[in-house]
Amino acid sequence: MNRFINKVALVTGAASGVGRATAKQMVQEGAHVFGIDINKEGLQSVADDLGDQFFPETVDIRDRKSCHEAVDACVERFGSLDIVANVAGVVRSHHATDVDEDTWRLIMGVNLDGMFWITQAAIPHLKKSAGNIVNVASNAGFMGQAYTVPYCAAKGAVINMTRALAMEYIKSDIRINAIAPGGMKTAMTENWSAPDDIDFELMRSYTGFRGMAEPETAANAICWMASDEAGRCNGSILSVDGGLTAA
Ligand SMILES: NC(=O)c1ccc[n+]([C@@H]2O[C@H](COP(=O)([O-])OP(=O)(O)OC[C@H]3O[C@@H](n4cnc5c(N)ncnc54)[C@H](O)[C@@H]3O)[C@@H](O)[C@H]2O)c1
């Protein structure tokens, strides 16, 4: 498929997992991709893999000014902006009473603030290109999950932020959607650690029946949502979780 010929995409979290898989698929389908991540080495390895169509930019998306500068740098480099994939995210697992201020700010800063700062900076450019945004939420945005209260709060906010943005720009040509994946085999889950004394019974309802997916399953959904094939989707939240949230 060549759905992204002559398109410019900005992808956050591009160094790893879903962001990396999304950047790869978009490049393979013709896009120029401006890949943002806090992980410089990871970004460089993606650049080595994808070649000239991928440009790496090390950015901490928790910082508003850095996000605006990154969007400007993307447009300066490639001349326009058609697609934003807000993929970067972090999770931590704690008893709610043990969440300290730094952890709360980290989870909100990466999963929610950064997504909003990138979006805010991108909208004027997307208005010119009739472009679109795909945010990565999670099944955790729909379900109450024990031991990841800040993450659930941030992902729930991502879902309603997506809908609110879609409404605010509904008279323009911009589309703003989200996907909500379930568990995938990425660095996020490989490095996941939880307090020793958690009650696994509480987690049974969201471990699902179909195991962990590959990050490409979410990347495929992001690419479809970002393509003209999804032209009628706006303010949509697409679950990509093997039925986890169907119950
Ligand atoms: N893996 C899962 O099971 C799962 C399930 C549902 C939703 N998600 C969501 O999918 C998205 C991608 O996660 P993943 O599984 O690919 O994880 P990942 O850890 O492989 O990738 C996340 C990327 O975000 C980057 N990042 C972290 N903090 C950043 C910051 N301050 N500024 C810029 N970049 C930063 C990381 O360096 C990393 O490259 C996240 O939004 C995550 O919440 C993941």
The ligand as a Tripos MOL2 file, in Angstrom:
@<TRIPOS>MOLECULE
LIG
   44    48     1     0     0
SMALL
NO_CHARGES

@<TRIPOS>ATOM
      1 N1          2.4130   -1.9420   25.5650 N.am      1 LIG1
      2 C1          1.1460   -2.0410   25.9820 C.2       1 LIG1
      3 O1          0.7330   -3.0930   26.5050 O.2       1 LIG1
      4 C2          0.2010   -0.8840   25.7890 C.ar      1 LIG1
      5 C3         -1.1700   -1.1110   25.9740 C.ar      1 LIG1
      6 C4         -2.0560   -0.0660   25.7710 C.ar      1 LIG1
      7 C5         -1.5790    1.1860   25.4140 C.ar      1 LIG1
      8 N2         -0.2260    1.3660   25.2390 N.ar      1 LIG1
      9 C6          0.2270    2.6880   24.8470 C.3       1 LIG1
     10 O2          0.9380    2.5940   23.6290 O.3       1 LIG1
     11 C7          1.8580    3.6810   23.5460 C.3       1 LIG1
     12 C8          3.2210    3.1630   23.1300 C.3       1 LIG1
     13 O3          3.7250    2.3610   24.1670 O.3       1 LIG1
     14 P1          4.6980    1.1320   23.8750 P.3       1 LIG1
     15 O4          4.0230   -0.0750   24.3980 O.co2     1 LIG1
     16 O5          5.1590    1.1670   22.4770 O.co2     1 LIG1
     17 O6          5.8730    1.4700   24.9140 O.3       1 LIG1
     18 P2          7.4230    1.7350   24.6870 P.3       1 LIG1
     19 O7          7.9760    1.9150   26.0540 O.co2     1 LIG1
     20 O8          8.0010    0.6880   23.8140 O.co2     1 LIG1
     21 O9          7.4430    3.1240   23.8960 O.3       1 LIG1
     22 C9          7.1250    4.3500   24.5100 C.3       1 LIG1
     23 C10         8.0780    5.4130   23.9940 C.3       1 LIG1
     24 O10         7.7440    6.6710   24.6010 O.3       1 LIG1
     25 C11         8.9700    7.3350   24.8480 C.3       1 LIG1
     26 N3          8.8650    8.3720   25.8730 N.ar      1 LIG1
     27 C12         8.7350    8.1880   27.2130 C.ar      1 LIG1
     28 N4          8.7860    9.3700   27.8570 N.ar      1 LIG1
     29 C13         8.9410   10.3190   26.8980 C.ar      1 LIG1
     30 C14         9.0610   11.7340   26.9440 C.ar      1 LIG1
     31 N5          9.0460   12.4050   28.1110 N.pl3     1 LIG1
     32 N6          9.2170   12.4120   25.7840 N.ar      1 LIG1
     33 C15         9.2720   11.7470   24.5970 C.ar      1 LIG1
     34 N7          9.1600   10.4120   24.5080 N.ar      1 LIG1
     35 C16         8.9990    9.6920   25.6300 C.ar      1 LIG1
     36 C17         9.8990    6.2150   25.3080 C.3       1 LIG1
     37 O11        11.2690    6.5960   25.2700 O.3       1 LIG1
     38 C18         9.5420    5.1050   24.3490 C.3       1 LIG1
     39 O12        10.3530    5.1100   23.1890 O.3       1 LIG1
     40 C19         1.8370    4.3660   24.9090 C.3       1 LIG1
     41 O13         1.0280    5.5390   24.8370 O.3       1 LIG1
     42 C20         1.1990    3.3310   25.8000 C.3       1 LIG1
     43 O14         0.5680    3.9150   26.9100 O.3       1 LIG1
     44 C21         0.6720    0.3690   25.4060 C.ar      1 LIG1
@<TRIPOS>BOND
     1     1     2 1
     2     2     3 2
     3     2     4 1
     4     4     5 ar
     5     4    44 ar
     6     5     6 ar
     7     6     7 ar
     8     7     8 ar
     9     8     9 1
    10     8    44 ar
    11     9    10 1
    12     9    42 1
    13    10    11 1
    14    11    12 1
    15    11    40 1
    16    12    13 1
    17    13    14 1
    18    14    15 2
    19    14    16 1
    20    14    17 1
    21    17    18 1
    22    18    19 2
    23    18    20 1
    24    18    21 1
    25    21    22 1
    26    22    23 1
    27    23    24 1
    28    23    38 1
    29    24    25 1
    30    25    26 1
    31    25    36 1
    32    26    27 ar
    33    26    35 ar
    34    27    28 ar
    35    28    29 ar
    36    29    30 ar
    37    29    35 ar
    38    30    31 1
    39    30    32 ar
    40    32    33 ar
    41    33    34 ar
    42    34    35 ar
    43    36    37 1
    44    36    38 1
    45    38    39 1
    46    40    41 1
    47    40    42 1
    48    42    43 1
@<TRIPOS>SUBSTRUCTURE
     1 LIG1         1 GROUP 0 **** ****
